[in-house]
Amino acid sequence: SKTKHSLKSKEDRPPKNLTQLHFALDSSILRTCPFCDLTYTKGAPEDETLHNSHCARVQRGMQWRRDEERAATEAYVCEIATSVKLKGGELGRIISVSADVGGKIGTKLATFLQTISLHLSSPPLTRDVLRVSKIYLFLIPSKRSLSCETIAGCVVATHISDALAVASPAEVQGSPTPSKVNSIPPPTARLVSVDPSSGLFCRPEPLPTPMGVSRLFVPSAYQRCGIALRLLDAAAATFVHGCPLDPRCGEVAFTQPTASGKALMEKWGGGYVRIYQE
C-alpha cells in the first residue's frame, strides 16, 4: 500500500508557476515636450491634461472672447493702438490693463501669466509687483472664430526705482596684460554677473530707472512678426502717463533676460537697456 503524506502548511506545498517582474529603467515615463519644454508624466491623466492645455497656449496663445470684451469697460481696459501692421501684413491692436485687475479679465490674465511663468521657468509675480504693473496685450483676429481674437503677445511693465547699466564688451574683456602679472584681478571682478554663459555683466552702481519689463512672451506661432517690438514701444510710450520713456536713454530695464530676450533687448534698446533684480 502507498503511504499518504499530508501537507501540513503552505510552505510544504509544491511551488506554483511564478512570474518574474523586471523594472525597465531605460524607458522612463517622464516626457519632455519638444514644443513647450514641459516635463510631464506620460499616462497620468492630470499631467497629460495640464500639458495639453499648456502646450496649446505656448504655441497658439489664448482667446480673447466676447465676454472679456464686454467686461473691458468695467476693468478699465485701455486701447493703445489699432490697425498695427505686422511683418506678414496681418493687422492687430494693442490694449493695456492693470495687472491686479479682478473679475473675468483678471481670471483670464492670471491663467496666461501662469503659463508664461511656467514656460520661462520663472517664479510667479507677487501681489506687490502686480499692484504696480500694467499688462500689454497684442490681439489679432482669430482664425477659428470671427467673434473673438487671439492673444498673440504679452508684456508686463512694472514700476521700479533703480537698475544696473549693462557693461560694454570692452569692459568685460578688459585690456590685455602681460602673462607674468598674475596678481591683477580679471576685469569682470568689479562687475555684477547676470549671465556668464552669454557674457552679460553690469556695472555695480544702481541708476534711477522708472520702468522694468518683468515678463515678455510671444506664442511660437506668432514669433518673428515684430509683435514683441510693438508691445515694447507701446509700453515705453504709455506706461508713465504723459511721459514717454526712451530705452536708448537708459529709462527701461529688463529682469535677467534669457538668451533670446537678451538679443531682443539689445536690438530694441541699442545696448542702453538696463538690468534690474526682481
HELIX and SHEET records of a PDB file:
HELIX    1   1 LYS A   10  ASP A   12  5                                   3    
HELIX    2   2 PRO A   45  ARG A   60  1                                  16    
HELIX    3   3 ARG A   66  ARG A   70  1                                   5    
HELIX    4   4 GLY A  103  LEU A  120  1                                  18    
HELIX    5   5 ARG A  127  ARG A  131  1                                   5    
HELIX    6   6 PRO A  169  GLN A  173  1                                   5    
HELIX    7   7 PRO A  187  ARG A  190  5                                   4    
HELIX    8   8 PRO A  196  SER A  198  5                                   3    
HELIX    9   9 SER A  220  TYR A  222  5                                   3    
HELIX   10  10 ILE A  227  THR A  238  1                                  12    
HELIX   11  11 PRO A  247  CYS A  249  5                                   3    
HELIX   12  12 ALA A  259  GLY A  269  1                                  11    
SHEET    1   A 2 LEU A  30  THR A  32  0                                        
SHEET    2   A 2 THR A  39  THR A  41 -1                                        
SHEET    1   B 5 MET A  62  TRP A  64  0                                        
SHEET    2   B 5 GLU A 149  HIS A 159 -1                                        
SHEET    3   B 5 SER A 133  PRO A 141 -1                                        
SHEET    4   B 5 LEU A  91  SER A  98 -1                                        
SHEET    5   B 5 CYS A  78  LYS A  85 -1                                        
SHEET    1   C 5 MET A  62  TRP A  64  0                                        
SHEET    2   C 5 GLU A 149  HIS A 159 -1                                        
SHEET    3   C 5 MET A 211  PHE A 217 -1                                        
SHEET    4   C 5 VAL A 252  PHE A 254  1                                        
SHEET    5   C 5 ARG A 274  ILE A 275  1                                        
SHEET    1   D 3 ASP A 162  VAL A 166  0                                        
SHEET    2   D 3 LEU A 200  PRO A 208 -1                                        
SHEET    3   D 3 VAL A 192  ASP A 195 -1                                        
END                                                                             
